């Protein structure tokens, strides 16, 4: 009986290890478009002065290397597509386990996102396994989406026919991000309106309040770690209403005195952003716009230091 029990346990362990290995091979590899946890964790410990969190506004709009040229602050972009605030909180909690930055920049557009969006799974599944990922799975994912994150083979089994040698060789390399998490959007959209568009807010009042509470938790955790929370709106040609942005900024100043707050979306003229040259689409800066904003942000961070 004892021998049989040992055999069953060994078989179960072997099955779990095989499933984990196949899941890792089948899951698409990431080198851009945010959530670059593997590359981030391959950076030397405590080598970053500033970390960037938020959505695609951030990973396409803030180039850490351009910021460093302007400020001397070394950084990494840890944004993810349509990153909601509950995920941002867990990203912050996990990121400060290996880095001790002076600043953490968080984009505030995420306060207005619908918590259950199609990109949440992608944000969560690329996190390293540990307490923060486990909590994030239950805090941010719908119940029906959790199984596929625990067992990625369930989500990606149909990639078997697409596998290439690089899907396996990936695990034998030290994968780093030359752009430190920044994604370059090369093309420029033409024919933009003379003034920025006002976008409707997708989230309900209740969802906004929930997002805001997660933002406060993230800022509080950073303050406990001795990191200054820098809470900003990244420039965009599609902005949420002025009144809503101003109300949020005022509330943050009252509730999170440890933070530094600024709305860069309203400063596009001062930054030197050209609507016909510097946007990939209505919402996102392209690489030339990102360079302009990142250099401006770097000078601004150097001034508040």
C-alpha positions as CSV (number, residue, x, y, z in Angstrom):
1,X,0.0,0.0,0.0
2,X,2.8,2.4,0.9
3,X,4.7,1.6,-2.3
4,X,1.5,2.2,-4.3
5,X,1.0,5.6,-2.6
6,X,4.6,6.6,-3.4
7,X,4.1,5.6,-7.0
8,X,0.9,7.7,-7.2
9,X,2.6,10.7,-5.7
10,X,5.6,10.4,-8.1
11,X,3.2,10.0,-11.1
12,X,1.3,13.1,-10.0
13,X,4.5,15.1,-9.6
14,X,5.7,14.0,-13.0
15,X,2.4,15.0,-14.6
16,X,2.5,18.4,-12.9
17,X,6.1,19.0,-14.1
18,X,5.3,17.9,-17.6
19,X,2.2,20.1,-17.7
20,X,4.2,23.1,-16.5
21,X,7.0,22.5,-19.0
22,X,4.5,22.2,-21.9
23,X,2.6,25.3,-20.7
24,X,5.8,27.3,-20.7
25,X,6.8,26.1,-24.2
26,X,3.3,26.7,-25.7
27,X,2.7,30.2,-24.1
28,X,3.7,32.9,-26.6
29,X,7.0,34.6,-25.8
30,X,7.0,38.3,-25.1
31,X,9.7,40.8,-26.1
32,X,7.4,43.9,-26.5
33,X,3.8,45.1,-25.9
34,X,4.2,45.2,-22.1
35,X,4.3,42.8,-19.2
36,X,8.0,42.0,-19.7
37,X,8.5,40.3,-16.4
38,X,11.2,37.9,-17.5
39,X,13.3,40.7,-18.9
40,X,12.7,42.8,-15.8
41,X,13.8,40.1,-13.5
42,X,17.0,39.6,-15.5
43,X,18.1,43.2,-14.6
44,X,20.6,43.5,-11.8
45,X,19.0,43.8,-8.4
46,X,18.6,47.4,-7.1
47,X,19.9,48.9,-10.3
48,X,16.7,50.9,-11.2
49,X,16.0,54.5,-10.0
50,X,12.5,54.7,-11.5
51,X,9.9,52.2,-12.6
52,X,6.9,52.9,-14.8
53,X,3.5,51.3,-14.5
54,X,0.2,51.6,-16.4
55,X,-1.3,50.7,-19.7
56,X,-0.2,50.9,-23.4
57,X,-0.1,54.7,-22.9
58,X,3.0,54.0,-20.8
59,X,4.9,51.2,-22.6
60,X,4.5,53.1,-25.9
61,X,4.8,56.6,-24.5
62,X,7.7,56.5,-22.0
63,X,11.2,55.4,-23.2
64,X,13.3,54.7,-20.0
65,X,16.5,55.2,-21.9
66,X,15.4,58.7,-23.2
67,X,14.4,59.6,-19.6
68,X,17.8,58.4,-18.4
69,X,19.6,60.6,-21.0
70,X,17.7,63.6,-19.7
71,X,17.8,62.9,-15.9
72,X,20.5,60.2,-15.2
73,X,17.7,58.1,-13.7
74,X,17.9,54.4,-14.9
75,X,14.5,52.9,-15.3
76,X,12.4,50.0,-16.6
77,X,8.9,50.1,-18.1
78,X,6.6,47.6,-16.4
79,X,3.3,48.7,-18.0
80,X,0.9,46.2,-19.6
81,X,-2.0,46.5,-22.1
82,X,-5.0,48.2,-20.5
83,X,-3.5,47.5,-17.1
84,X,-6.2,47.9,-14.4
85,X,-5.4,49.3,-11.0
86,X,-5.7,46.0,-9.1
87,X,-3.1,44.6,-11.4
88,X,-0.9,47.7,-11.1
89,X,-1.0,47.2,-7.3
90,X,0.3,43.6,-7.6
91,X,2.9,44.7,-10.3
92,X,4.2,47.3,-7.9
93,X,4.3,44.8,-5.0
94,X,6.2,42.3,-7.0
95,X,8.5,44.8,-8.7
96,X,9.8,46.3,-5.5
97,X,10.9,42.8,-4.3
98,X,14.0,43.1,-6.6
99,X,14.4,46.8,-7.1
100,X,14.5,49.8,-4.7
101,X,13.7,52.7,-7.0
102,X,13.6,56.4,-6.0
103,X,10.4,57.0,-8.0
104,X,7.5,54.9,-9.3
105,X,5.5,56.5,-12.1
106,X,1.9,55.3,-12.4
107,X,-0.4,56.5,-15.2
108,X,-3.8,57.6,-14.0
109,X,-5.8,56.7,-17.1
110,X,-6.2,53.2,-15.6
111,X,-8.5,54.7,-12.9
112,X,-11.1,55.0,-15.7
113,X,-10.7,51.5,-17.2
114,X,-13.4,48.8,-16.9
115,X,-11.8,46.3,-14.4
116,X,-12.9,43.3,-16.5
117,X,-11.3,43.8,-19.9
118,X,-9.8,41.5,-22.5
119,X,-6.2,42.3,-21.6
120,X,-6.3,41.4,-17.9
121,X,-5.4,37.7,-18.5
122,X,-2.3,38.8,-20.5
123,X,-1.2,41.1,-17.7
124,X,-1.6,38.4,-15.0
125,X,-0.3,35.3,-16.8
126,X,3.2,36.7,-17.4
127,X,3.8,37.6,-13.8
128,X,6.3,35.3,-12.0
129,X,4.7,32.7,-9.7
130,X,4.4,33.7,-6.1
131,X,2.1,35.3,-3.6
132,X,1.4,38.4,-5.7
133,X,0.4,36.4,-8.8
134,X,-1.8,34.1,-6.8
135,X,-3.6,37.0,-5.2
136,X,-3.8,38.8,-8.5
137,X,-5.5,35.8,-10.1
138,X,-8.3,35.9,-7.6
139,X,-8.5,39.7,-7.3
140,X,-8.5,40.6,-11.0
141,X,-9.7,37.7,-13.1
142,X,-13.2,36.3,-13.7
143,X,-13.6,32.8,-12.2
144,X,-13.9,31.3,-15.7
145,X,-10.5,32.8,-16.7
146,X,-8.5,31.5,-13.8
147,X,-8.0,27.9,-14.9
148,X,-6.2,28.9,-18.0
149,X,-3.7,31.1,-16.1
150,X,-3.0,28.2,-13.6
151,X,-2.6,25.9,-16.6
152,X,-1.6,27.9,-19.7
153,X,-1.6,24.6,-21.8
154,X,-5.4,25.0,-21.6
155,X,-5.3,28.4,-23.4
156,X,-2.5,27.6,-25.8
157,X,-2.8,23.9,-26.7
158,X,-3.7,24.9,-30.3
159,X,-0.2,26.5,-30.8
160,X,1.3,23.0,-31.1
161,X,1.4,23.2,-34.9
162,X,3.0,26.7,-34.7
163,X,5.9,25.8,-32.4
164,X,9.4,26.6,-33.6
165,X,12.8,25.8,-32.2
166,X,12.9,29.3,-30.6
167,X,10.0,28.4,-28.3
168,X,12.3,25.9,-26.6
169,X,15.7,27.8,-27.1
170,X,14.1,30.8,-25.3
171,X,14.6,29.1,-22.0
172,X,18.3,28.6,-22.5
173,X,19.0,32.3,-23.1
174,X,19.2,35.2,-20.7
175,X,16.4,37.3,-22.1
176,X,16.8,41.1,-21.6
177,X,15.0,44.1,-23.1
178,X,17.3,46.5,-24.9
179,X,14.6,49.1,-24.7
180,X,13.9,48.3,-21.0
181,X,10.2,47.5,-21.6
182,X,9.5,50.3,-24.1
183,X,7.6,49.4,-27.3
184,X,8.4,51.5,-30.4
185,X,5.4,52.5,-32.5
186,X,7.0,53.7,-35.7
187,X,4.2,55.1,-37.9
188,X,2.3,58.4,-37.5
189,X,-1.4,58.9,-38.0
190,X,-2.4,62.0,-40.1
191,X,-5.5,64.2,-40.1
192,X,-6.0,64.6,-36.4
193,X,-8.3,67.3,-35.2
194,X,-6.8,70.7,-34.2
195,X,-7.6,70.0,-30.5
196,X,-7.6,66.8,-28.5
197,X,-10.7,64.7,-28.6
198,X,-12.7,64.2,-25.4
199,X,-13.2,60.5,-24.8
200,X,-16.2,59.0,-22.8
201,X,-15.3,57.2,-19.6
202,X,-15.9,53.5,-20.0
203,X,-16.0,52.7,-16.3
204,X,-19.0,53.2,-14.0
205,X,-18.7,55.4,-10.8
206,X,-18.5,52.2,-8.7
207,X,-15.7,50.8,-10.9
208,X,-13.8,54.1,-10.8
209,X,-14.0,54.1,-7.0
210,X,-12.7,50.5,-6.8
211,X,-9.8,51.5,-9.2
212,X,-9.1,54.5,-7.0
213,X,-8.8,52.4,-3.9
214,X,-6.3,50.1,-5.6
215,X,-4.3,53.2,-6.7
216,X,-4.2,54.4,-3.1
217,X,-3.0,51.0,-1.9
218,X,-0.2,51.1,-4.5
219,X,0.8,54.6,-3.5
220,X,0.7,53.6,0.2
221,X,2.9,50.6,-0.4
222,X,5.4,52.7,-2.3
223,X,5.5,55.3,0.4
224,X,6.2,52.5,3.0
225,X,9.1,51.3,0.9
226,X,10.5,54.8,0.7
227,X,9.6,55.2,-3.0
228,X,8.0,58.5,-4.2
229,X,4.8,57.8,-6.1
230,X,4.6,59.9,-9.3
231,X,1.0,59.9,-10.5
232,X,0.6,61.3,-14.0
233,X,-1.6,61.4,-17.1
234,X,0.5,60.5,-20.2
235,X,-0.1,62.8,-23.2
236,X,-2.8,61.5,-25.6
237,X,-4.9,63.1,-28.3
238,X,-7.9,61.3,-26.9
239,X,-8.4,62.5,-23.3
240,X,-10.9,61.9,-20.7
241,X,-13.0,65.0,-19.7
242,X,-11.0,67.8,-18.1
243,X,-13.4,68.0,-15.1
244,X,-13.0,64.2,-14.3
245,X,-9.2,64.5,-14.6
246,X,-9.1,67.6,-12.4
247,X,-11.3,66.0,-9.8
248,X,-9.2,62.9,-9.6
249,X,-6.0,64.9,-9.3
250,X,-7.4,67.0,-6.5
251,X,-8.6,64.0,-4.6
252,X,-5.1,62.4,-4.9
253,X,-3.5,65.5,-3.6
254,X,-5.7,65.3,-0.5
255,X,-5.7,61.5,0.0
256,X,-2.1,60.7,-1.0
257,X,0.2,63.5,0.3
258,X,3.3,61.4,-0.3
259,X,2.7,61.5,-4.0
260,X,3.6,63.9,-6.8
261,X,0.8,64.5,-9.2
262,X,0.8,66.1,-12.7
263,X,-1.4,66.0,-15.8
264,X,0.9,65.9,-18.8
265,X,-2.0,65.3,-21.2
266,X,-2.9,69.0,-20.9
267,X,0.7,70.1,-21.5
268,X,1.2,68.9,-25.1
269,X,2.1,72.3,-26.4
270,X,4.7,72.9,-23.7
271,X,6.2,69.4,-24.4
272,X,6.4,70.2,-28.1
273,X,4.1,67.4,-29.3
274,X,3.0,67.7,-32.9
275,X,-0.4,66.1,-33.5
276,X,0.5,65.2,-37.1
277,X,3.9,63.7,-36.4
278,X,3.9,62.3,-32.9
279,X,0.9,60.0,-32.6
280,X,0.5,56.4,-33.6
281,X,-3.2,56.7,-33.3
282,X,-5.7,58.8,-31.3
283,X,-4.6,57.5,-28.0
284,X,-0.9,56.5,-28.3
285,X,2.3,58.4,-28.9
286,X,4.6,57.0,-31.6
287,X,8.3,56.7,-31.2
288,X,9.0,60.4,-32.0
289,X,6.3,61.6,-29.6
290,X,7.6,59.2,-26.9
291,X,11.1,60.6,-27.3
292,X,9.8,64.1,-26.8
293,X,7.7,63.3,-23.8
294,X,10.4,61.0,-22.2
295,X,13.0,63.7,-22.5
296,X,10.6,66.2,-21.0
297,X,9.6,63.8,-18.2
298,X,13.3,63.2,-17.5
299,X,14.0,66.9,-17.1
300,X,10.9,67.2,-14.9
301,X,12.0,64.3,-12.7
302,X,15.5,65.8,-12.4
303,X,13.9,69.1,-11.3
304,X,11.8,67.5,-8.5
305,X,14.7,65.4,-7.2
